[in-house]
Amino acid sequence: MRADVLILGGGPAGITTALGLLRLGISAAIVASHGSAGGIPVEVLAPEVKPELASLGVASTGWTDVGMACYGLEAAWGGAVPLSYSFLRHPHGDGIAIERGDLHRLLLQHAIEAGAHQHATRFVSAERIAKGWRVMLKGSEAAEQVECRLLVDATGKAAVIARYMGARVVRYDNLCCVAALLDKPKQKHMLAVASSAYGWWYATPTPDGRTLVCFVSDADVIRRLGATRSDSWLALLQPIARILSIGDLPTRVTLAAYPCESAHIDSMGTGWIAVGDAGASFDPLSAMGVLRAIRSGRGASEAIMSYLRGNGDALMDFARAERNTFDAYLRARQGQYGLECRFPQHAFWRRRTKLIGSTSAFD
């Protein structure tokens, strides 16, 4: 098989790239299992995501049917009393809490209906050919070969193509999220955020009537606290459960850990680019998530069109723009963490007062 562009990964960044290319008359194939999704299981989509998806032709009815309204944000940051921000007057209405797998399935299905070809396989290798790349894929039953003019890495934090091409991942922290789904509804349909001595917490309602609660801290702090154990995690949560509006806690929870570090790849090459988390990943405090992935994919599709039409600098221009976005994020991150001044003696907070220019914030 042959396509103009082969996209590895079926998340929001990869699907947005594919939809943008198809609208420009550029053929796109996507390597992804149908609806496959790693990472934290529930996404909270900011209201700003709605017009971004609409611009790609994704009607809001498709994904709001499987999600639920999120009415705003409550944050206890820099003080014990939460401050509220309601979406009531937001020009795009409420946010949406949606299971990550459902979001990916809906977007992938939309891309297929728009003309993208899906390969439910995994990447094996890529070699240069005269007109681009010959890519080997492996399915459950047989190998498959695809020729394309350009490769897009949309594999998330794994950055499969970038690493294969020799790019290095530069990490700025070792942030990790330890999460549990509580079998009870959240008292308020709002995203709640609260800082604590050892990191910060957030809680969000889920479409199936449960509550996702996440503890976010550095991996070494999590290990030292034993916060991957149910009893320790619940003990850390107990003092701020009321602030997060989650009521009485269970006696035991099932925990899962997810990396969520700030990082970027140090290069992109001729004939391939990385989009979304594959190129740069952001602290969940930034709330950039899906919105940033969509904008990255849209920028990538425009850069690819320019490149395929003869602009040899287009991909490098895209890479520079992505890096500028990441640098601006680092500055904003330092300012956001700087608003919390109650715990300067604790390692998690002390690390975040260091200069953003260093490649590691660790002691």
C-alpha positions in Angstrom: 0.0 0.0 0.0 1.1 3.6 -0.5 0.0 6.9 1.1 1.3 10.4 1.1 1.6 10.4 4.9 1.7 7.6 7.4 0.7 8.6 10.9 1.8 6.4 13.8 -0.7 6.8 16.6 -4.5 7.4 16.8 -4.8 10.0 19.6 -6.1 13.6 19.2 -2.8 14.9 17.7 -2.5 12.1 15.1 -6.2 12.2 14.1 -6.1 16.0 13.8 -3.1 15.7 11.6 -4.9 13.2 9.4 -8.1 15.2 9.2 -6.2 18.3 8.3 -4.3 16.5 5.5 -7.4 14.9 4.1 -9.1 18.3 3.9 -6.1 19.5 1.9 -6.3 16.5 -0.5 -3.3 14.7 0.9 -3.9 11.0 1.5 -3.2 9.7 5.1 -3.0 6.3 6.7 -3.1 5.8 10.5 -1.4 3.0 12.4 -3.5 2.4 15.5 -5.7 -0.2 17.2 -9.3 0.9 17.0 -9.8 3.1 20.0 -6.5 2.2 21.7 -5.6 4.7 24.4 -3.0 4.8 27.1 -2.6 7.3 29.9 -4.9 8.7 32.6 -8.3 7.2 31.8 -10.5 10.3 31.9 -9.9 13.5 30.0 -11.5 16.9 30.9 -11.9 18.8 27.7 -11.8 22.6 28.1 -14.7 24.5 26.4 -12.1 25.8 23.9 -11.8 22.3 22.5 -15.3 22.4 21.0 -14.6 25.0 18.2 -11.3 23.3 17.5 -13.0 20.0 16.8 -15.8 21.7 14.9 -13.3 23.3 12.6 -12.2 19.8 11.7 -15.8 18.8 11.0 -16.2 16.8 14.2 -19.8 17.6 15.4 -20.1 18.1 19.2 -23.0 15.6 19.4 -20.7 12.7 18.7 -18.5 13.0 21.7 -20.8 14.8 24.1 -23.2 11.8 23.9 -20.5 9.6 25.7 -19.2 12.3 27.9 -20.7 14.5 30.6 -20.7 18.2 31.3 -18.0 19.7 33.5 -19.4 22.9 35.0 -16.1 24.6 35.9 -13.0 24.5 38.1 -12.4 24.7 41.9 -8.8 25.3 42.9 -7.2 25.4 46.4 -3.8 26.6 45.4 -1.7 28.9 47.6 -4.4 28.7 50.3 -6.8 26.3 52.0 -9.9 27.9 50.6 -10.9 26.9 47.1 -11.6 29.5 44.5 -14.2 28.7 41.8 -14.3 29.4 38.1 -17.7 28.6 36.5 -18.1 27.9 32.8 -21.7 29.3 33.0 -20.8 32.4 31.0 -18.1 30.8 28.9 -18.8 31.5 25.2 -18.3 27.8 24.3 -20.4 26.5 27.2 -19.3 23.7 29.7 -16.3 21.5 29.5 -16.6 17.8 28.9 -15.4 14.9 31.0 -14.9 11.9 28.7 -13.2 8.6 28.9 -10.0 8.7 27.0 -10.7 5.5 25.1 -14.1 6.8 24.0 -12.6 10.0 22.8 -10.0 8.2 20.7 -12.6 5.8 19.2 -14.8 8.7 18.2 -11.9 10.6 16.6 -10.5 7.6 14.8 -13.9 6.6 13.4 -14.3 10.2 12.1 -11.0 10.1 10.4 -11.8 6.7 8.8 -15.1 8.1 7.5 -13.2 11.1 6.1 -11.0 8.8 4.1 -8.1 7.8 6.3 -6.9 4.2 6.0 -6.4 2.4 9.3 -3.7 -0.2 10.0 -4.4 -2.1 13.2 -0.8 -3.0 13.5 2.4 -1.9 15.2 5.6 -0.2 13.8 8.6 -2.5 13.1 11.0 -0.5 11.0 11.4 2.2 8.4 13.9 2.6 5.6 14.6 5.4 3.2 13.6 5.0 -0.4 13.7 7.4 -3.4 10.3 8.9 -2.8 10.2 8.8 1.0 9.9 5.7 3.3 9.2 2.0 3.2 7.7 1.1 6.6 7.3 -2.4 7.9 4.3 -3.0 10.2 3.4 -6.2 12.1 -0.2 -7.3 12.8 -1.5 -10.1 14.9 -1.4 -12.4 11.9 1.0 -11.1 9.2 3.5 -8.4 8.4 2.5 -5.4 6.2 4.5 -2.9 4.1 3.5 0.7 3.5 5.3 3.2 1.3 4.8 6.9 2.1 6.4 10.3 1.4 6.4 11.4 5.0 6.2 9.9 8.5 4.4 11.4 11.5 5.1 10.3 15.1 1.9 10.6 17.1 2.7 7.8 19.5 2.5 9.9 22.6 5.2 9.9 25.3 6.6 6.7 23.9 7.9 8.7 20.9 8.4 5.5 18.9 9.4 7.0 15.6 11.5 9.8 17.1 13.5 7.3 19.2 13.9 5.0 16.2 15.3 8.0 14.2 17.8 8.7 17.0 16.2 11.7 18.7 16.8 12.1 22.4 14.1 12.9 24.9 15.1 15.7 27.3 13.2 15.6 30.6 12.7 18.5 32.9 11.1 16.6 35.8 10.0 13.1 36.7 6.4 13.9 37.4 4.0 10.9 37.9 0.3 10.6 38.6 -1.1 7.9 40.9 -4.8 7.5 40.3 -7.8 5.7 41.5 -11.4 5.5 40.3 -13.8 5.8 43.3 -17.1 3.9 43.0 -19.2 6.9 43.9 -20.2 10.1 42.1 -18.4 13.3 42.8 -20.5 15.7 44.8 -20.0 18.5 42.2 -19.7 18.2 38.5 -16.5 20.3 38.5 -12.8 19.6 38.2 -11.3 20.2 41.6 -7.5 20.9 42.2 -5.7 21.2 45.5 -2.1 21.5 46.4 -0.5 19.7 49.3 2.9 19.5 51.0 4.1 16.6 48.7 2.5 17.5 45.4 -1.0 18.2 44.3 -4.3 16.4 43.7 -7.2 16.7 41.3 -10.6 15.0 41.1 -13.1 14.9 38.3 -16.5 13.2 37.8 -16.5 10.4 35.2 -19.3 9.7 32.6 -20.1 6.3 34.3 -20.9 8.0 37.6 -17.6 7.5 39.4 -14.9 9.9 40.5 -11.3 9.9 39.2 -8.8 11.1 41.9 -5.2 11.7 41.0 -2.1 12.4 43.2 0.6 14.2 41.2 4.2 14.3 42.4 7.7 13.4 41.5 8.3 9.7 41.2 11.0 9.6 44.0 8.6 11.5 46.3 5.9 9.0 45.5 8.2 6.1 46.3 9.4 7.6 49.5 5.8 8.2 50.7 4.7 4.7 49.6 1.9 6.4 47.7 1.5 3.5 45.3 0.0 1.5 48.2 -3.7 1.9 48.9 -3.4 2.7 52.6 -0.7 5.4 52.2 -2.5 7.0 49.2 -5.7 7.2 51.1 -4.0 8.6 54.2 -2.5 11.4 52.0 -5.9 12.1 50.5 -7.8 12.2 53.7 -6.9 15.8 54.8 -8.0 17.3 51.5 -10.9 15.0 50.5 -13.4 17.7 51.6 -11.7 20.3 49.5 -11.9 18.0 46.5 -15.6 17.5 47.1 -15.4 13.7 47.2 -17.0 13.0 50.6 -16.2 9.8 52.6 -13.4 7.7 51.4 -13.4 3.9 50.8 -11.2 1.6 52.9 -9.3 0.5 49.9 -8.7 1.6 46.3 -7.0 0.1 43.2 -4.2 2.4 42.0 -2.5 2.9 38.6 0.5 5.1 37.9 1.0 7.2 34.8 4.1 9.2 33.8 3.3 12.9 33.2 6.7 14.6 33.0 7.6 17.7 31.1 9.8 16.7 28.2 10.6 17.3 24.6 12.6 15.6 21.9 15.8 17.3 20.9 15.4 17.1 17.1 13.1 16.3 14.2 14.5 15.0 10.9 14.1 15.3 7.2 11.0 13.4 6.1 9.4 12.9 9.6 8.0 15.0 12.4 6.5 14.4 15.8 3.2 15.8 17.0 1.5 16.1 20.4 3.1 14.3 23.3 5.6 12.6 21.0 7.2 15.9 20.4 6.7 17.6 23.7 4.7 16.6 26.8 3.3 18.9 29.5 2.5 18.9 33.2 -1.2 18.2 33.6 -1.4 21.3 35.7 -1.1 23.3 32.4 -4.5 21.8 31.3 -3.1 21.9 27.7 -3.8 18.2 27.0 -6.2 17.6 24.2 -6.3 21.3 23.2 -2.6 21.4 22.7 -2.7 18.1 20.8 -5.3 19.4 18.3 -3.4 22.6 17.7 -0.1 20.6 17.2 -1.8 18.3 14.7 -3.4 21.2 12.8 0.0 23.0 12.6 1.6 19.7 11.4 -0.9 19.2 8.6 -0.2 22.8 7.3 3.6 22.2 7.5 3.3 18.9 5.7 1.3 20.4 2.9 3.9 23.1 2.5 6.7 20.6 2.6 5.1 18.3 0.0 4.7 21.3 -2.3 8.4 22.0 -2.2 9.1 24.1 0.9 12.1 22.3 2.2 12.1 24.3 5.4 8.5 23.7 6.4 9.2 20.8 8.8 12.0 22.5 10.6 9.8 25.6 10.9 7.1 23.4 12.5 9.7 21.9 14.9 10.9 25.4 15.9 7.3 26.5 16.5 6.7 23.5 18.7 9.8 24.2 20.7 8.8 27.8 21.2 5.4 26.6 22.5 7.2 24.3 25.0 9.6 27.1 26.1 6.6 29.4 26.7 4.9 26.6 28.7 8.0 26.2 30.9 7.9 29.9 31.8 4.1 29.7 32.6 4.7 26.5 34.6 7.2 28.2 36.8 4.8 31.1 37.4 1.9 28.7 38.3 3.9 26.7 40.8 5.3 30.0 42.2 1.8 30.9 43.4 2.0 28.2 46.0 4.4 29.4 48.8 3.2 27.3 51.8 5.6 24.4 51.4 9.1 25.7 50.5 10.9 23.1 52.7 9.5 20.2 50.7 11.5 18.8 47.8 8.6 18.8 45.3 8.0 22.5 45.6 11.7 23.5 46.1 12.5 21.9 42.8 10.0 24.0 41.0 11.6 27.3 42.1 14.8 26.5 40.2 15.6 28.1 36.8 13.6 26.8 33.9 16.7 26.8 31.7 18.2 23.7 33.4 17.5 20.3 31.8 16.7 18.8 35.1 15.0 20.1 38.2 16.4 17.4 40.5 18.6 17.9 43.5 
